[in-house]
């Protein structure tokens, strides 16, 4: 049986606000090169900045939403007893955004920006179906995720990342609406 996760909604306001501050205030110099390339596409300075913020936010949101739900459910598998209430600090997720400037089939310029998501997840009113220590169905469950988002720049091993926000609730969803089994 295969688990399918359909569009878990991470609250974009926190991510958008953090990325906007990052690009326009805190680390403007980090994004200067990509902004120059984006301005050349005809977007103009304001349009390029908005497009950059939008692309980074969407990439982080997409990776976070699916990863938070998937990692949480995999953490539960194999547990002797699935509790009605469950709280767990999950392994970190490291989303990254690649920008590639192409000329035909050739890559002219490439840059990568790294982020790190540390999360604490709470499940309430959880009822699942288990078969051979594997979750095969979800009858009920509310999931909340509290996240710390840090910006690592071009180096995932950056010893001094910039914390964009700490322990903010970004996910509040009914698992029965986003997780199905085929």
C-alpha positions as CSV (number, residue, x, y, z in Angstrom):
1,X,0.0,0.0,0.0
2,X,1.4,3.4,-1.0
3,X,0.8,6.6,1.1
4,X,-0.1,9.7,-0.9
5,X,0.1,13.2,0.5
6,X,-2.1,15.8,-1.2
7,X,-1.1,19.5,-0.8
8,X,-0.6,20.0,2.9
9,X,-1.0,23.7,3.4
10,X,1.9,25.3,5.3
11,X,1.0,28.9,6.3
12,X,2.6,31.0,3.6
13,X,2.4,34.3,5.5
14,X,5.3,33.4,7.9
15,X,7.4,32.1,5.0
16,X,6.7,35.0,2.7
17,X,7.4,37.6,5.4
18,X,10.7,35.9,6.4
19,X,11.9,35.6,2.8
20,X,10.8,39.1,2.0
21,X,12.8,40.5,4.9
22,X,15.8,38.2,3.9
23,X,15.9,39.4,0.3
24,X,15.1,43.1,0.9
25,X,16.7,43.9,4.3
26,X,18.9,41.3,6.0
27,X,21.0,39.8,3.2
28,X,20.3,42.0,0.2
29,X,23.9,41.5,-1.1
30,X,23.5,37.7,-1.1
31,X,20.8,38.0,-3.8
32,X,22.3,40.8,-5.9
33,X,23.7,38.5,-8.6
34,X,20.4,36.7,-9.1
35,X,18.5,40.0,-9.0
36,X,20.7,41.4,-11.8
37,X,19.9,38.3,-14.0
38,X,16.2,38.6,-13.3
39,X,16.1,42.3,-14.1
40,X,17.7,41.5,-17.5
41,X,14.6,39.3,-18.3
42,X,12.5,42.5,-18.5
43,X,10.9,42.2,-15.1
44,X,12.4,45.5,-13.8
45,X,13.9,45.9,-10.4
46,X,10.6,45.7,-8.4
47,X,9.2,42.8,-10.5
48,X,12.5,40.9,-10.2
49,X,12.5,41.2,-6.4
50,X,8.9,40.0,-6.1
51,X,9.6,37.1,-8.5
52,X,12.7,36.1,-6.5
53,X,10.8,36.2,-3.1
54,X,7.9,34.3,-4.7
55,X,10.2,31.5,-6.1
56,X,12.1,31.1,-2.9
57,X,8.9,31.0,-0.8
58,X,7.2,28.5,-3.0
59,X,10.2,26.2,-3.0
60,X,10.4,26.2,0.8
61,X,6.7,25.7,1.2
62,X,6.5,22.8,-1.2
63,X,9.3,20.9,0.4
64,X,8.2,21.7,4.0
65,X,4.6,20.7,3.6
66,X,5.1,17.2,2.2
67,X,8.3,16.5,4.3
68,X,6.7,17.4,7.6
69,X,3.7,15.1,7.1
70,X,5.7,12.3,5.6
71,X,8.5,12.3,8.1
72,X,6.0,12.5,11.0
73,X,4.1,9.4,9.7
74,X,7.3,7.5,9.1
75,X,8.4,8.3,12.7
76,X,5.2,6.7,13.9
77,X,5.6,3.4,12.0
78,X,6.9,0.5,14.0
79,X,5.8,2.0,17.3
80,X,4.3,-0.6,19.6
81,X,1.5,1.8,20.6
82,X,0.3,4.7,18.7
83,X,-0.9,7.3,21.2
84,X,-3.9,9.5,20.9
85,X,-1.6,12.4,21.6
86,X,1.9,12.5,20.1
87,X,4.7,15.1,20.1
88,X,8.0,14.7,18.4
89,X,11.0,16.9,17.4
90,X,11.6,15.8,13.8
91,X,14.9,15.5,12.0
92,X,15.9,18.7,10.2
93,X,14.8,19.3,6.6
94,X,17.2,21.3,4.4
95,X,15.3,22.8,1.4
96,X,17.4,24.6,-1.2
97,X,16.6,26.8,-4.2
98,X,18.6,26.5,-7.4
99,X,18.7,29.3,-9.9
100,X,20.0,28.4,-13.3
101,X,20.5,30.9,-16.1
102,X,20.5,29.1,-19.5
103,X,21.4,30.0,-23.0
104,X,19.8,27.3,-25.1
105,X,20.9,24.0,-23.6
106,X,23.9,25.4,-21.8
107,X,23.9,26.6,-18.2
108,X,25.5,30.0,-18.1
109,X,25.3,30.6,-14.4
110,X,24.0,28.6,-11.4
111,X,23.6,29.5,-7.7
112,X,22.0,27.7,-4.8
113,X,20.5,29.1,-1.6
114,X,20.2,26.8,1.4
115,X,17.7,26.8,4.3
116,X,17.2,24.6,7.3
117,X,13.9,23.8,8.9
118,X,13.8,22.5,12.5
119,X,10.4,21.3,13.6
120,X,8.4,20.1,16.5
121,X,5.2,18.3,15.5
122,X,2.1,17.6,17.7
123,X,-0.6,15.1,16.7
124,X,-3.9,15.1,18.6
125,X,-6.9,12.8,18.4
126,X,-4.8,10.4,16.3
127,X,-6.4,7.1,15.1
128,X,-4.6,5.0,12.6
129,X,-4.8,1.5,11.1
130,X,-1.6,-0.6,11.4
131,X,-0.7,-3.7,9.5
132,X,2.7,-5.4,10.0
133,X,4.0,-2.3,11.8
134,X,3.1,-0.1,8.9
135,X,0.4,2.6,8.8
136,X,-2.2,1.6,6.2
137,X,-4.9,4.1,7.0
138,X,-5.7,7.2,9.0
139,X,-9.1,7.5,10.7
140,X,-8.5,10.8,12.5
141,X,-5.8,13.2,13.5
142,X,-5.0,16.8,13.8
143,X,-1.4,17.8,13.1
144,X,0.3,21.0,14.1
145,X,3.9,21.9,13.2
146,X,6.0,24.5,14.9
147,X,9.0,25.5,12.9
148,X,12.3,27.3,13.1
149,X,13.6,28.5,9.7
150,X,17.2,29.4,9.2
151,X,19.0,30.8,6.1
152,X,22.4,29.2,5.4
153,X,23.3,31.1,2.2
154,X,25.4,29.4,-0.4
155,X,26.9,27.0,2.2
156,X,24.8,24.3,4.0
157,X,27.7,24.0,6.5
158,X,27.6,27.8,7.3
159,X,28.5,27.9,11.1
160,X,26.5,31.1,11.6
161,X,23.1,30.9,9.8
162,X,20.6,33.7,10.0
163,X,17.4,32.6,11.9
164,X,14.4,33.9,10.0
165,X,11.9,32.9,12.6
166,X,11.8,30.6,15.7
167,X,9.1,28.1,16.8
168,X,6.2,29.6,14.7
169,X,3.2,27.5,14.0
170,X,3.1,27.0,10.2
171,X,0.9,23.9,9.9
172,X,-2.5,23.1,11.3
173,X,-4.3,20.3,9.4
174,X,-6.6,17.4,9.5
175,X,-4.6,14.4,8.3
176,X,-7.6,12.6,6.9
177,X,-7.9,15.4,4.3
178,X,-4.3,15.3,3.0
179,X,-3.2,11.6,3.4
180,X,-4.6,8.8,1.4
181,X,-3.5,5.2,0.8
182,X,-3.6,3.4,-2.6
